[in-house]
Amino acid sequence: NAQETETVGFNKGNTFITGSVGFTSTSFDDSKDNAFTLAPSVGYFVSPNVAIGARVGFATLKSSDEIANVKSEDKTNTFTAGAFGRYYFTPASRFSIFGELNANFATAKVTETVGSTSVSSKANGFNFGIAPGVNYFLSNNFALEAAWGVLNYSSVKPDVDGAIATDTFNVGLNLDNIYLGLVYKF
């Protein structure tokens, strides 16, 4: 009797989901910082080695402090949307290396409150990046994923008349920028 087995790795026509979820809380004396991130991605293999996909994200950061009995709070909410393309060198195997090219748009709202006075501002930005990564399949449908930034350009501009954009160019394999995730293939 022949047994039907599912291929470990990726093939043309496969769809996968991945992303990141994170929460950080730091407190020291009267200062407290909380951050939450949710950024799912979905990809589709258009050929045996090439996947294209989209991602969305939401991040919030809240910092509070009290100095001389005056409470202050900064809150930033950021929404992102983007697209990516990946080339997998050995997609149909348990272990595969890939290169990713991505483009993302972001919009952020910052609210600063000191005492009873609040001021809000907005900013918009975009970035382009190239990053290497690896997948290791634990089973037919689940894989661990690791990626890290190597080349990135971003531009952020406050949403006010006459504002000047802040441009950043980054090259390098900084170990602080390693992203670990779980991939589900269906």
C-alpha positions in Angstrom: 0.0 0.0 0.0 1.3 3.4 -1.0 1.2 6.1 1.6 0.5 9.7 0.6 2.9 12.1 2.3 2.9 15.9 2.3 6.1 17.6 1.2 8.1 19.3 3.9 9.1 22.8 2.7 7.4 25.1 0.2 6.1 24.5 -3.3 4.4 26.6 -6.0 0.9 27.5 -4.9 1.6 27.3 -1.1 0.2 30.0 1.1 1.8 30.9 4.4 1.2 33.2 7.4 3.8 34.6 9.7 4.3 37.7 11.7 5.2 39.1 15.1 3.5 39.7 18.4 5.3 41.4 21.3 4.8 43.1 24.7 7.3 44.9 26.8 6.8 46.5 30.2 9.6 48.4 32.0 9.3 50.4 35.3 11.8 52.3 37.3 10.8 54.5 40.2 7.9 56.7 39.0 8.6 55.9 35.3 6.8 53.2 33.3 7.0 52.1 29.7 4.6 49.7 27.9 4.8 48.6 24.3 2.7 46.2 22.3 3.2 45.1 18.7 1.0 43.0 16.3 2.2 42.5 12.7 0.8 39.6 10.7 2.0 38.7 7.2 0.7 36.4 4.5 2.6 35.1 1.5 1.9 33.1 -1.7 4.4 31.1 -3.8 3.9 32.3 -7.4 6.7 30.0 -8.6 8.8 27.3 -7.0 11.3 29.8 -5.6 9.4 33.1 -5.4 6.8 34.2 -2.9 5.0 37.5 -2.8 3.0 38.9 0.1 1.5 41.6 2.2 1.8 42.7 5.8 -0.1 45.0 8.2 0.9 46.1 11.7 -0.1 48.0 14.7 2.2 49.1 17.5 1.6 51.2 20.6 4.0 52.7 23.0 3.0 54.4 26.3 5.5 56.1 28.6 4.5 57.7 31.9 6.5 59.6 34.4 5.9 61.8 37.5 8.3 64.6 38.3 7.6 67.1 41.1 4.1 65.8 41.5 3.3 66.5 37.8 2.3 63.5 35.7 3.4 63.2 32.1 2.5 60.7 29.5 3.5 60.1 25.9 1.5 57.7 23.8 2.4 56.7 20.2 0.1 54.5 18.0 1.6 53.4 14.7 -0.1 51.6 11.8 1.8 50.0 8.9 1.0 48.3 5.6 3.4 46.9 3.1 4.4 44.3 0.5 7.3 41.9 0.2 8.9 39.5 -2.3 11.1 36.6 -1.3 13.4 34.4 -3.2 14.0 31.0 -1.6 17.1 29.1 -2.5 15.9 25.6 -1.5 12.2 26.0 -0.8 11.2 22.4 -1.0 13.6 21.3 1.8 13.4 21.3 5.6 15.9 24.1 5.8 15.9 27.1 3.4 17.6 30.4 3.1 15.7 33.3 1.5 16.3 36.9 0.6 13.5 39.5 1.1 12.8 42.8 -0.6 10.1 44.8 1.2 8.4 48.2 1.0 6.2 49.6 3.8 4.1 52.7 4.6 3.5 53.9 8.2 1.4 56.5 9.9 1.8 57.4 13.6 -0.1 59.6 16.0 1.8 60.9 19.1 -0.1 62.4 22.1 2.0 64.1 24.8 0.2 65.0 28.1 1.8 67.0 30.9 -0.6 67.6 33.8 -3.9 68.4 32.2 -2.5 69.7 28.9 -2.4 67.4 25.8 -0.8 68.0 22.4 -1.2 65.6 19.5 0.9 65.3 16.3 1.0 63.0 13.3 3.8 61.7 11.1 3.9 59.6 7.9 6.7 57.6 6.5 7.9 54.7 4.3 10.8 52.3 4.2 12.5 49.9 1.8 14.6 47.0 2.9 16.6 44.0 1.8 17.0 41.2 4.4 18.3 37.6 4.5 16.4 35.0 6.4 16.0 31.2 7.1 13.2 28.8 7.6 13.4 25.4 9.3 10.4 23.2 9.1 9.4 21.4 12.4 6.6 19.5 10.6 4.8 19.6 7.3 3.0 22.8 8.2 5.0 24.6 10.9 8.4 26.3 10.5 10.6 28.5 12.6 11.7 31.7 10.8 14.6 34.0 11.5 15.4 37.2 9.6 17.6 40.2 10.2 18.1 43.6 8.6 21.0 44.2 6.3 20.0 47.2 4.1 17.3 49.6 4.9 16.2 53.1 3.9 13.4 55.0 5.7 11.9 58.5 5.6 9.6 60.0 8.2 7.9 63.4 7.9 5.7 65.1 10.5 2.2 65.9 9.1 2.4 69.7 9.3 3.1 72.4 6.7 6.7 73.1 6.1 7.9 69.9 7.9 11.2 68.4 6.9 11.6 64.6 6.5 14.1 62.6 8.5 15.9 60.1 6.3 17.8 57.1 7.6 20.0 54.7 5.7 21.2 51.6 7.6 23.6 48.8 6.5 24.7 45.9 8.7 23.9 42.7 10.5 23.3 44.0 13.9 22.4 41.2 16.2 19.8 43.5 17.9 17.7 43.3 14.8 17.1 39.6 14.6 13.4 38.7 14.1 12.2 35.2 15.2 8.8 33.9 14.2 6.6 30.9 13.5 5.3 30.1 10.0 2.2 28.2 9.2 1.9 26.8 5.7 -1.4 25.7 4.3 
